[in-house]
Amino acid sequence: MNNTPIKELLNFSILNVDKPTGPTSFQVSQLIREWFNLNKTSHFGTLDPMVSGVLPVALGRACRLSSVFMQRNKTYVGIMRVHKEISDKELNEVVKKFIGKITQLPPVRSSVKRAERIREVISFNILERNDMDILFETEVEAGTYIRKLCDDMGKLIGGAHMLELRRTKASIFNESESYTLYDIQNALNALKKGNETLIRKMLIPAKEAIVNIMPKVQLKDFAVKKILTGKPLMANDLTEKEPEEDIYAVFHKTQFVAVMKKAKSGDIISRPEFVFN
């Protein structure tokens, strides 16, 4: 069991929320902030109000890790309604055209600049069919619009639109390990009465989440203070060879120190993306 004091844990953890339909992602994040009386919270990847599912919410200092967690694949289960009769064979042929790199124009109502961009659809599997309604599961690159994906498929088959959608995975965060707002409120009520068990079960310490999505390396004793002041990393600062990945975590024994990003420049091998000081 994590023995970190609860106040400290709440300031550097992630809460895997099962977002209901209705509120915006921002509203859910703000609700968590108010409930736990935190200075700041932020969510890892927007869900439309009527879309439910996995919405990781960073607490306190973990908000600074948003870029590390957000740009990772997402998985969704949804229902697409086709507007015309189409055979399973024809439908599967159309789906194949959308596997891999695709060009998407974000919807008019979106929070990003409306310009064409390349995104990758890793998989799109048809799970079940009930007449004109298609139950599907898809894994996509972060920033892919599923509603737009259904609409674009529809243009090749006489029309289609997304009827329902639920996110089941975002980065390392799964539906099976998410908690409803009701669950969280119950844990908060227990915490106010001095029982930390429920909330500790829900909180994912940020340093544990980090090592699940990137490699980690160990710092030599003399380098710890230097890295904690934001200085770049040299090869001699490490007890081992630098990982091949562009982004990695550095630890000193069990102490999380920083997230580094490769930046070859003379003797410098990486620069800090985030320093836990």
Buried (B, 14 or more C-beta within 10 A) or exposed (E): EEEBEBEEBBBBBBBBBBBBBEBBBEEBBBBBBEBBEBEBBBBBBBBBBEBBBBBBBBBBBBBBBBEBBBBBBBBBBBBBBBEEEBEEEEBEEBBEEBEEEBEBEBEEEBEEEEEEBEBBBBEBEBEEEEEBEBBBBBBBBBBBBBBBBBBBBBEBBEEBBBBBBBBBBBBBBEBEEBBEBEBBEBBBEBBEEEEBEBBBEBBBBBBEBBEEBBEBBBBEEEBBEBBBEEBBBBEEBBEEEBBEEEBBBBBBEEEBBBBBBBEEEEEBBBBBBBBBE
